[in-house]
Amino acid sequence: MPGEDVCVMAPARPFWKGYLKLSLVSCPIALFPASSSSERASFRRINRKTGYRLKQPLVDSVTGEVVESQDKGRG
């Protein structure tokens, strides 16, 4: 459908490739990772009484002011 986002994942690379030999028959084998970084599970902290998600305000260590989410970075 037009305007619909489509997620296409690249195939994962195998950890190991080899062959399984049974008498006169040999079968190719490849071991792949069970998950990728894009499939990583993340858990939220919740209030046990209400079940609502908890948020943590980010505070500047020098000024003591709350930092907005668009102003945060890594360094």
PyMOL Python script that loads the backbone (N, CA, C, O; Angstrom):
from pymol import cmd

cmd.read_pdbstr("""\
ATOM      1  N   MET A   1       0.832  -1.170   0.000  1.00  0.00           N
ATOM      2  CA  MET A   1       0.000   0.000   0.000  1.00  0.00           C
ATOM      3  C   MET A   1       0.885   1.245   0.000  1.00  0.00           C
ATOM      4  O   MET A   1       1.935   1.244   0.643  1.00  0.00           O
ATOM      5  N   PRO A   2       0.494   2.290  -0.693  1.00  0.00           N
ATOM      6  CA  PRO A   2       1.283   3.518  -0.696  1.00  0.00           C
ATOM      7  C   PRO A   2       1.322   4.162   0.685  1.00  0.00           C
ATOM      8  O   PRO A   2       0.323   4.185   1.405  1.00  0.00           O
ATOM      9  N   GLY A   3       2.504   4.688   1.045  1.00  0.00           N
ATOM     10  CA  GLY A   3       2.674   5.360   2.316  1.00  0.00           C
ATOM     11  C   GLY A   3       2.897   4.426   3.497  1.00  0.00           C
ATOM     12  O   GLY A   3       3.058   4.887   4.627  1.00  0.00           O
ATOM     13  N   GLU A   4       2.907   3.122   3.250  1.00  0.00           N
ATOM     14  CA  GLU A   4       3.092   2.164   4.336  1.00  0.00           C
ATOM     15  C   GLU A   4       4.580   1.870   4.495  1.00  0.00           C
ATOM     16  O   GLU A   4       5.268   1.597   3.512  1.00  0.00           O
ATOM     17  N   ASP A   5       5.079   1.925   5.730  1.00  0.00           N
ATOM     18  CA  ASP A   5       6.486   1.633   5.987  1.00  0.00           C
ATOM     19  C   ASP A   5       6.718   0.132   5.949  1.00  0.00           C
ATOM     20  O   ASP A   5       5.928  -0.642   6.490  1.00  0.00           O
ATOM     21  N   VAL A   6       7.807  -0.273   5.307  1.00  0.00           N
ATOM     22  CA  VAL A   6       8.150  -1.677   5.214  1.00  0.00           C
ATOM     23  C   VAL A   6       9.523  -1.865   5.850  1.00  0.00           C
ATOM     24  O   VAL A   6      10.479  -1.177   5.491  1.00  0.00           O
ATOM     25  N   CYS A   7       9.616  -2.790   6.784  1.00  0.00           N
ATOM     26  CA  CYS A   7      10.879  -3.081   7.464  1.00  0.00           C
ATOM     27  C   CYS A   7      11.511  -4.301   6.809  1.00  0.00           C
ATOM     28  O   CYS A   7      10.944  -5.394   6.840  1.00  0.00           O
ATOM     29  N   VAL A   8      12.685  -4.112   6.219  1.00  0.00           N
ATOM     30  CA  VAL A   8      13.395  -5.210   5.586  1.00  0.00           C
ATOM     31  C   VAL A   8      14.700  -5.409   6.342  1.00  0.00           C
ATOM     32  O   VAL A   8      15.517  -4.493   6.434  1.00  0.00           O
ATOM     33  N   MET A   9      14.893  -6.605   6.881  1.00  0.00           N
ATOM     34  CA  MET A   9      16.100  -6.891   7.647  1.00  0.00           C
ATOM     35  C   MET A   9      17.125  -7.602   6.762  1.00  0.00           C
ATOM     36  O   MET A   9      16.775  -8.444   5.934  1.00  0.00           O
ATOM     37  N   ALA A  10      18.382  -7.249   6.951  1.00  0.00           N
ATOM     38  CA  ALA A  10      19.453  -7.925   6.237  1.00  0.00           C
ATOM     39  C   ALA A  10      19.633  -9.318   6.831  1.00  0.00           C
ATOM     40  O   ALA A  10      19.435  -9.506   8.031  1.00  0.00           O
ATOM     41  N   PRO A  11      20.005 -10.292   6.010  1.00  0.00           N
ATOM     42  CA  PRO A  11      20.204 -11.633   6.555  1.00  0.00           C
ATOM     43  C   PRO A  11      21.391 -11.660   7.515  1.00  0.00           C
ATOM     44  O   PRO A  11      22.403 -10.995   7.291  1.00  0.00           O
ATOM     45  N   ALA A  12      21.252 -12.432   8.575  1.00  0.00           N
ATOM     46  CA  ALA A  12      22.321 -12.545   9.567  1.00  0.00           C
ATOM     47  C   ALA A  12      23.447 -13.415   9.024  1.00  0.00           C
ATOM     48  O   ALA A  12      23.218 -14.312   8.213  1.00  0.00           O
ATOM     49  N   ARG A  13      24.644 -13.143   9.474  1.00  0.00           N
ATOM     50  CA  ARG A  13      25.804 -13.957   9.086  1.00  0.00           C
ATOM     51  C   ARG A  13      25.913 -15.135  10.046  1.00  0.00           C
ATOM     52  O   ARG A  13      25.663 -14.989  11.242  1.00  0.00           O
ATOM     53  N   PRO A  14      26.282 -16.289   9.532  1.00  0.00           N
ATOM     54  CA  PRO A  14      26.410 -17.453  10.419  1.00  0.00           C
ATOM     55  C   PRO A  14      27.651 -17.359  11.298  1.00  0.00           C
ATOM     56  O   PRO A  14      28.673 -16.804  10.895  1.00  0.00           O
ATOM     57  N   PHE A  15      27.545 -17.918  12.523  1.00  0.00           N
ATOM     58  CA  PHE A  15      28.694 -18.021  13.412  1.00  0.00           C
ATOM     59  C   PHE A  15      29.682 -19.069  12.906  1.00  0.00           C
ATOM     60  O   PHE A  15      30.899 -18.916  13.021  1.00  0.00           O
ATOM     61  N   TRP A  16      29.130 -20.116  12.353  1.00  0.00           N
ATOM     62  CA  TRP A  16      29.959 -21.244  11.935  1.00  0.00           C
ATOM     63  C   TRP A  16      29.311 -21.931  10.742  1.00  0.00           C
ATOM     64  O   TRP A  16      28.088 -22.047  10.666  1.00  0.00           O
ATOM     65  N   LYS A  17      30.141 -22.382   9.816  1.00  0.00           N
ATOM     66  CA  LYS A  17      29.669 -23.168   8.676  1.00  0.00           C
ATOM     67  C   LYS A  17      30.467 -24.467   8.641  1.00  0.00           C
ATOM     68  O   LYS A  17      31.662 -24.483   8.934  1.00  0.00           O
ATOM     69  N   GLY A  18      29.802 -25.535   8.284  1.00  0.00           N
ATOM     70  CA  GLY A  18      30.490 -26.815   8.204  1.00  0.00           C
ATOM     71  C   GLY A  18      29.592 -27.856   7.549  1.00  0.00           C
ATOM     72  O   GLY A  18      28.567 -27.521   6.956  1.00  0.00           O
ATOM     73  N   TYR A  19      29.982 -29.114   7.660  1.00  0.00           N
ATOM     74  CA  TYR A  19      29.230 -30.207   7.060  1.00  0.00           C
ATOM     75  C   TYR A  19      29.008 -31.296   8.088  1.00  0.00           C
ATOM     76  O   TYR A  19      29.866 -31.548   8.933  1.00  0.00           O
ATOM     77  N   LEU A  20      27.864 -31.936   8.014  1.00  0.00           N
ATOM     78  CA  LEU A  20      27.539 -33.088   8.828  1.00  0.00           C
ATOM     79  C   LEU A  20      27.610 -34.291   7.909  1.00  0.00           C
ATOM     80  O   LEU A  20      26.865 -34.376   6.933  1.00  0.00           O
ATOM     81  N   LYS A  21      28.495 -35.215   8.212  1.00  0.00           N
ATOM     82  CA  LYS A  21      28.668 -36.399   7.358  1.00  0.00           C
ATOM     83  C   LYS A  21      28.047 -37.617   8.034  1.00  0.00           C
ATOM     84  O   LYS A  21      28.396 -37.975   9.159  1.00  0.00           O
ATOM     85  N   LEU A  22      27.130 -38.232   7.325  1.00  0.00           N
ATOM     86  CA  LEU A  22      26.499 -39.466   7.778  1.00  0.00           C
ATOM     87  C   LEU A  22      26.710 -40.516   6.696  1.00  0.00           C
ATOM     88  O   LEU A  22      26.029 -40.520   5.670  1.00  0.00           O
ATOM     89  N   SER A  23      27.647 -41.388   6.940  1.00  0.00           N
ATOM     90  CA  SER A  23      27.992 -42.450   5.986  1.00  0.00           C
ATOM     91  C   SER A  23      28.387 -41.819   4.657  1.00  0.00           C
ATOM     92  O   SER A  23      29.414 -41.144   4.591  1.00  0.00           O
ATOM     93  N   LEU A  24      27.615 -42.012   3.604  1.00  0.00           N
ATOM     94  CA  LEU A  24      27.951 -41.468   2.288  1.00  0.00           C
ATOM     95  C   LEU A  24      27.260 -40.142   1.995  1.00  0.00           C
ATOM     96  O   LEU A  24      27.464 -39.555   0.932  1.00  0.00           O
ATOM     97  N   VAL A  25      26.444 -39.669   2.933  1.00  0.00           N
ATOM     98  CA  VAL A  25      25.695 -38.430   2.734  1.00  0.00           C
ATOM     99  C   VAL A  25      26.325 -37.314   3.567  1.00  0.00           C
ATOM    100  O   VAL A  25      26.653 -37.512   4.737  1.00  0.00           O
ATOM    101  N   SER A  26      26.489 -36.143   2.953  1.00  0.00           N
ATOM    102  CA  SER A  26      27.017 -34.991   3.685  1.00  0.00           C
ATOM    103  C   SER A  26      26.048 -33.827   3.524  1.00  0.00           C
ATOM    104  O   SER A  26      25.614 -33.519   2.414  1.00  0.00           O
ATOM    105  N   CYS A  27      25.708 -33.174   4.653  1.00  0.00           N
ATOM    106  CA  CYS A  27      24.742 -32.078   4.654  1.00  0.00           C
ATOM    107  C   CYS A  27      25.423 -30.795   5.127  1.00  0.00           C
ATOM    108  O   CYS A  27      26.104 -30.808   6.152  1.00  0.00           O
ATOM    109  N   PRO A  28      25.251 -29.685   4.398  1.00  0.00           N
ATOM    110  CA  PRO A  28      25.825 -28.419   4.863  1.00  0.00           C
ATOM    111  C   PRO A  28      25.059 -27.898   6.079  1.00  0.00           C
ATOM    112  O   PRO A  28      23.832 -27.977   6.132  1.00  0.00           O
ATOM    113  N   ILE A  29      25.793 -27.368   7.050  1.00  0.00           N
ATOM    114  CA  ILE A  29      25.215 -26.851   8.291  1.00  0.00           C
ATOM    115  C   ILE A  29      25.751 -25.442   8.518  1.00  0.00           C
ATOM    116  O   ILE A  29      26.923 -25.177   8.249  1.00  0.00           O
ATOM    117  N   ALA A  30      24.907 -24.534   9.011  1.00  0.00           N
ATOM    118  CA  ALA A  30      25.336 -23.187   9.386  1.00  0.00           C
ATOM    119  C   ALA A  30      24.640 -22.817  10.696  1.00  0.00           C
ATOM    120  O   ALA A  30      23.442 -23.051  10.851  1.00  0.00           O
ATOM    121  N   LEU A  31      25.389 -22.240  11.633  1.00  0.00           N
ATOM    122  CA  LEU A  31      24.835 -21.791  12.906  1.00  0.00           C
ATOM    123  C   LEU A  31      24.651 -20.281  12.866  1.00  0.00           C
ATOM    124  O   LEU A  31      25.595 -19.546  12.576  1.00  0.00           O
ATOM    125  N   PHE A  32      23.439 -19.815  13.156  1.00  0.00           N
ATOM    126  CA  PHE A  32      23.110 -18.392  13.142  1.00  0.00           C
ATOM    127  C   PHE A  32      22.806 -17.907  14.550  1.00  0.00           C
ATOM    128  O   PHE A  32      22.377 -18.701  15.388  1.00  0.00           O
ATOM    129  N   PRO A  33      23.019 -16.611  14.838  1.00  0.00           N
ATOM    130  CA  PRO A  33      22.662 -16.084  16.159  1.00  0.00           C
ATOM    131  C   PRO A  33      21.149 -16.121  16.352  1.00  0.00           C
ATOM    132  O   PRO A  33      20.385 -15.962  15.400  1.00  0.00           O
ATOM    133  N   ALA A  34      20.729 -16.334  17.600  1.00  0.00           N
ATOM    134  CA  ALA A  34      19.297 -16.425  17.895  1.00  0.00           C
ATOM    135  C   ALA A  34      18.625 -15.063  17.885  1.00  0.00           C
ATOM    136  O   ALA A  34      17.422 -14.979  17.637  1.00  0.00           O
ATOM    137  N   SER A  35      19.368 -13.995  18.148  1.00  0.00           N
ATOM    138  CA  SER A  35      18.801 -12.652  18.145  1.00  0.00           C
ATOM    139  C   SER A  35      19.851 -11.672  17.681  1.00  0.00           C
ATOM    140  O   SER A  35      21.038 -11.994  17.623  1.00  0.00           O
ATOM    141  N   SER A  36      19.405 -10.467  17.348  1.00  0.00           N
ATOM    142  CA  SER A  36      20.334  -9.422  16.917  1.00  0.00           C
ATOM    143  C   SER A  36      20.147  -8.211  17.823  1.00  0.00           C
ATOM    144  O   SER A  36      19.246  -8.191  18.662  1.00  0.00           O
ATOM    145  N   SER A  37      20.990  -7.212  17.655  1.00  0.00           N
ATOM    146  CA  SER A  37      20.873  -6.015  18.487  1.00  0.00           C
ATOM    147  C   SER A  37      19.565  -5.277  18.217  1.00  0.00           C
ATOM    148  O   SER A  37      19.055  -4.589  19.101  1.00  0.00           O
ATOM    149  N   SER A  38      19.014  -5.409  17.007  1.00  0.00           N
ATOM    150  CA  SER A  38      17.743  -4.748  16.719  1.00  0.00           C
ATOM    151  C   SER A  38      16.571  -5.460  17.391  1.00  0.00           C
ATOM    152  O   SER A  38      15.498  -4.876  17.538  1.00  0.00           O
ATOM    153  N   GLU A  39      16.765  -6.717  17.799  1.00  0.00           N
ATOM    154  CA  GLU A  39      15.712  -7.476  18.456  1.00  0.00           C
ATOM    155  C   GLU A  39      15.909  -7.535  19.966  1.00  0.00           C
ATOM    156  O   GLU A  39      15.256  -8.327  20.646  1.00  0.00           O
ATOM    157  N   ARG A  40      16.785  -6.720  20.483  1.00  0.00           N
ATOM    158  CA  ARG A  40      17.100  -6.732  21.908  1.00  0.00           C
ATOM    159  C   ARG A  40      15.869  -6.342  22.719  1.00  0.00           C
ATOM    160  O   ARG A  40      15.148  -5.412  22.360  1.00  0.00           O
ATOM    161  N   ALA A  41      15.639  -7.053  23.801  1.00  0.00           N
ATOM    162  CA  ALA A  41      14.500  -6.755  24.666  1.00  0.00           C
ATOM    163  C   ALA A  41      14.866  -5.620  25.611  1.00  0.00           C
ATOM    164  O   ALA A  41      15.976  -5.579  26.142  1.00  0.00           O
ATOM    165  N   SER A  42      13.949  -4.716  25.814  1.00  0.00           N
ATOM    166  CA  SER A  42      14.161  -3.653  26.793  1.00  0.00           C
ATOM    167  C   SER A  42      12.964  -3.653  27.738  1.00  0.00           C
ATOM    168  O   SER A  42      11.819  -3.837  27.326  1.00  0.00           O
ATOM    169  N   PHE A  43      13.259  -3.442  28.999  1.00  0.00           N
ATOM    170  CA  PHE A  43      12.219  -3.481  30.005  1.00  0.00           C
ATOM    171  C   PHE A  43      12.050  -2.107  30.628  1.00  0.00           C
ATOM    172  O   PHE A  43      13.029  -1.393  30.846  1.00  0.00           O
ATOM    173  N   ARG A  44      10.825  -1.740  30.912  1.00  0.00           N
ATOM    174  CA  ARG A  44      10.506  -0.461  31.517  1.00  0.00           C
ATOM    175  C   ARG A  44      10.296  -0.655  33.011  1.00  0.00           C
ATOM    176  O   ARG A  44       9.855  -1.716  33.454  1.00  0.00           O
ATOM    177  N   ARG A  45      10.613   0.372  33.780  1.00  0.00           N
ATOM    178  CA  ARG A  45      10.330   0.339  35.212  1.00  0.00           C
ATOM    179  C   ARG A  45       8.902   0.809  35.400  1.00  0.00           C
ATOM    180  O   ARG A  45       8.473   1.788  34.788  1.00  0.00           O
ATOM    181  N   ILE A  46       8.166   0.103  36.253  1.00  0.00           N
ATOM    182  CA  ILE A  46       6.757   0.441  36.460  1.00  0.00           C
ATOM    183  C   ILE A  46       6.459   0.599  37.949  1.00  0.00           C
ATOM    184  O   ILE A  46       7.187   0.094  38.804  1.00  0.00           O
ATOM    185  N   ASN A  47       5.372   1.311  38.235  1.00  0.00           N
ATOM    186  CA  ASN A  47       4.866   1.451  39.590  1.00  0.00           C
ATOM    187  C   ASN A  47       4.058   0.190  39.891  1.00  0.00           C
ATOM    188  O   ASN A  47       3.080  -0.100  39.201  1.00  0.00           O
ATOM    189  N   ARG A  48       4.456  -0.550  40.903  1.00  0.00           N
ATOM    190  CA  ARG A  48       3.783  -1.814  41.208  1.00  0.00           C
ATOM    191  C   ARG A  48       2.322  -1.621  41.610  1.00  0.00           C
ATOM    192  O   ARG A  48       1.489  -2.491  41.357  1.00  0.00           O
ATOM    193  N   LYS A  49       2.011  -0.496  42.231  1.00  0.00           N
ATOM    194  CA  LYS A  49       0.633  -0.255  42.676  1.00  0.00           C
ATOM    195  C   LYS A  49      -0.291   0.071  41.519  1.00  0.00           C
ATOM    196  O   LYS A  49      -1.401  -0.456  41.449  1.00  0.00           O
ATOM    197  N   THR A  50       0.156   0.949  40.592  1.00  0.00           N
ATOM    198  CA  THR A  50      -0.717   1.405  39.509  1.00  0.00           C
ATOM    199  C   THR A  50      -0.460   0.700  38.181  1.00  0.00           C
ATOM    200  O   THR A  50      -1.355   0.619  37.340  1.00  0.00           O
ATOM    201  N   GLY A  51       0.763   0.187  37.983  1.00  0.00           N
ATOM    202  CA  GLY A  51       1.118  -0.450  36.715  1.00  0.00           C
ATOM    203  C   GLY A  51       1.584   0.549  35.665  1.00  0.00           C
ATOM    204  O   GLY A  51       1.904   0.160  34.542  1.00  0.00           O
ATOM    205  N   TYR A  52       1.626   1.835  36.017  1.00  0.00           N
ATOM    206  CA  TYR A  52       2.062   2.859  35.074  1.00  0.00           C
ATOM    207  C   TYR A  52       3.586   2.914  35.001  1.00  0.00           C
ATOM    208  O   TYR A  52       4.279   2.568  35.957  1.00  0.00           O
ATOM    209  N   ARG A  53       4.089   3.353  33.859  1.00  0.00           N
ATOM    210  CA  ARG A  53       5.521   3.466  33.623  1.00  0.00           C
ATOM    211  C   ARG A  53       6.128   4.599  34.459  1.00  0.00           C
ATOM    212  O   ARG A  53       5.513   5.652  34.619  1.00  0.00           O
ATOM    213  N   LEU A  54       7.336   4.380  34.992  1.00  0.00           N
ATOM    214  CA  LEU A  54       8.048   5.400  35.753  1.00  0.00           C
ATOM    215  C   LEU A  54       9.004   6.137  34.834  1.00  0.00           C
ATOM    216  O   LEU A  54       9.629   5.528  33.966  1.00  0.00           O
ATOM    217  N   LYS A  55       9.119   7.434  35.019  1.00  0.00           N
ATOM    218  CA  LYS A  55      10.053   8.245  34.247  1.00  0.00           C
ATOM    219  C   LYS A  55      11.078   8.837  35.197  1.00  0.00           C
ATOM    220  O   LYS A  55      10.764   9.157  36.343  1.00  0.00           O
ATOM    221  N   GLN A  56      12.307   8.982  34.716  1.00  0.00           N
ATOM    222  CA  GLN A  56      13.375   9.524  35.531  1.00  0.00           C
ATOM    223  C   GLN A  56      13.800  10.864  34.958  1.00  0.00           C
ATOM    224  O   GLN A  56      14.245  10.910  33.811  1.00  0.00           O
ATOM    225  N   PRO A  57      13.682  11.962  35.708  1.00  0.00           N
ATOM    226  CA  PRO A  57      14.130  13.251  35.170  1.00  0.00           C
ATOM    227  C   PRO A  57      15.656  13.308  35.154  1.00  0.00           C
ATOM    228  O   PRO A  57      16.306  12.917  36.123  1.00  0.00           O
ATOM    229  N   LEU A  58      16.232  13.801  34.042  1.00  0.00           N
ATOM    230  CA  LEU A  58      17.672  13.975  33.939  1.00  0.00           C
ATOM    231  C   LEU A  58      18.016  15.366  34.455  1.00  0.00           C
ATOM    232  O   LEU A  58      17.465  16.364  33.991  1.00  0.00           O
ATOM    233  N   VAL A  59      18.934  15.425  35.423  1.00  0.00           N
ATOM    234  CA  VAL A  59      19.278  16.679  36.075  1.00  0.00           C
ATOM    235  C   VAL A  59      20.745  17.003  35.810  1.00  0.00           C
ATOM    236  O   VAL A  59      21.611  16.141  35.962  1.00  0.00           O
ATOM    237  N   ASP A  60      21.028  18.258  35.408  1.00  0.00           N
ATOM    238  CA  ASP A  60      22.401  18.723  35.187  1.00  0.00           C
ATOM    239  C   ASP A  60      23.145  18.691  36.521  1.00  0.00           C
ATOM    240  O   ASP A  60      22.647  19.207  37.522  1.00  0.00           O
ATOM    241  N   SER A  61      24.340  18.085  36.539  1.00  0.00           N
ATOM    242  CA  SER A  61      25.066  17.910  37.803  1.00  0.00           C
ATOM    243  C   SER A  61      25.597  19.218  38.369  1.00  0.00           C
ATOM    244  O   SER A  61      25.827  19.299  39.576  1.00  0.00           O
ATOM    245  N   VAL A  62      25.802  20.249  37.548  1.00  0.00           N
ATOM    246  CA  VAL A  62      26.334  21.520  38.040  1.00  0.00           C
ATOM    247  C   VAL A  62      25.219  22.497  38.379  1.00  0.00           C
ATOM    248  O   VAL A  62      25.187  23.052  39.477  1.00  0.00           O
ATOM    249  N   THR A  63      24.302  22.708  37.437  1.00  0.00           N
ATOM    250  CA  THR A  63      23.247  23.707  37.653  1.00  0.00           C
ATOM    251  C   THR A  63      22.070  23.175  38.456  1.00  0.00           C
ATOM    252  O   THR A  63      21.356  23.952  39.090  1.00  0.00           O
ATOM    253  N   GLY A  64      21.854  21.856  38.440  1.00  0.00           N
ATOM    254  CA  GLY A  64      20.724  21.275  39.150  1.00  0.00           C
ATOM    255  C   GLY A  64      19.415  21.397  38.417  1.00  0.00           C
ATOM    256  O   GLY A  64      18.370  21.064  38.976  1.00  0.00           O
ATOM    257  N   GLU A  65      19.432  21.872  37.160  1.00  0.00           N
ATOM    258  CA  GLU A  65      18.209  22.042  36.374  1.00  0.00           C
ATOM    259  C   GLU A  65      17.879  20.752  35.624  1.00  0.00           C
ATOM    260  O   GLU A  65      18.774  19.990  35.257  1.00  0.00           O
ATOM    261  N   VAL A  66      16.594  20.518  35.401  1.00  0.00           N
ATOM    262  CA  VAL A  66      16.146  19.355  34.639  1.00  0.00           C
ATOM    263  C   VAL A  66      16.460  19.588  33.167  1.00  0.00           C
ATOM    264  O   VAL A  66      16.170  20.657  32.631  1.00  0.00           O
ATOM    265  N   VAL A  67      17.054  18.589  32.510  1.00  0.00           N
ATOM    266  CA  VAL A  67      17.433  18.666  31.097  1.00  0.00           C
ATOM    267  C   VAL A  67      16.341  18.034  30.252  1.00  0.00           C
ATOM    268  O   VAL A  67      15.895  16.925  30.547  1.00  0.00           O
ATOM    269  N   GLU A  68      15.904  18.722  29.210  1.00  0.00           N
ATOM    270  CA  GLU A  68      14.883  18.221  28.302  1.00  0.00           C
ATOM    271  C   GLU A  68      15.455  17.058  27.495  1.00  0.00           C
ATOM    272  O   GLU A  68      16.666  16.981  27.289  1.00  0.00           O
ATOM    273  N   SER A  69      14.573  16.137  27.029  1.00  0.00           N
ATOM    274  CA  SER A  69      15.030  14.964  26.307  1.00  0.00           C
ATOM    275  C   SER A  69      15.751  15.314  24.999  1.00  0.00           C
ATOM    276  O   SER A  69      16.665  14.593  24.598  1.00  0.00           O
ATOM    277  N   GLN A  70      15.362  16.403  24.328  1.00  0.00           N
ATOM    278  CA  GLN A  70      16.019  16.771  23.070  1.00  0.00           C
ATOM    279  C   GLN A  70      17.419  17.329  23.303  1.00  0.00           C
ATOM    280  O   GLN A  70      18.209  17.398  22.361  1.00  0.00           O
ATOM    281  N   ASP A  71      17.754  17.736  24.548  1.00  0.00           N
ATOM    282  CA  ASP A  71      19.056  18.282  24.860  1.00  0.00           C
ATOM    283  C   ASP A  71      20.048  17.259  25.401  1.00  0.00           C
ATOM    284  O   ASP A  71      21.216  17.583  25.616  1.00  0.00           O
ATOM    285  N   LYS A  72      19.595  16.032  25.621  1.00  0.00           N
ATOM    286  CA  LYS A  72      20.515  15.041  26.167  1.00  0.00           C
ATOM    287  C   LYS A  72      21.352  14.425  25.053  1.00  0.00           C
ATOM    288  O   LYS A  72      20.929  14.367  23.899  1.00  0.00           O
ATOM    289  N   GLY A  73      22.550  13.966  25.419  1.00  0.00           N
ATOM    290  CA  GLY A  73      23.463  13.357  24.457  1.00  0.00           C
ATOM    291  C   GLY A  73      24.395  12.413  25.166  1.00  0.00           C
ATOM    292  O   GLY A  73      24.291  12.207  26.375  1.00  0.00           O
ATOM    293  N   ARG A  74      25.313  11.836  24.406  1.00  0.00           N
ATOM    294  CA  ARG A  74      26.299  10.918  24.983  1.00  0.00           C
ATOM    295  C   ARG A  74      27.666  11.527  24.835  1.00  0.00           C
ATOM    296  O   ARG A  74      27.932  12.232  23.861  1.00  0.00           O
ATOM    297  N   GLY A  75      28.542  11.266  25.789  1.00  0.00           N
ATOM    298  CA  GLY A  75      29.880  11.824  25.675  1.00  0.00           C
ATOM    299  C   GLY A  75      30.797  11.295  26.736  1.00  0.00           C
ATOM    300  O   GLY A  75      31.969  11.669  26.782  1.00  0.00           O
TER     301      GLY A  75
END
""", "prot")
cmd.dss("prot")
cmd.show_as("cartoon", "prot")
cmd.util.cbc("prot")
cmd.orient("prot")
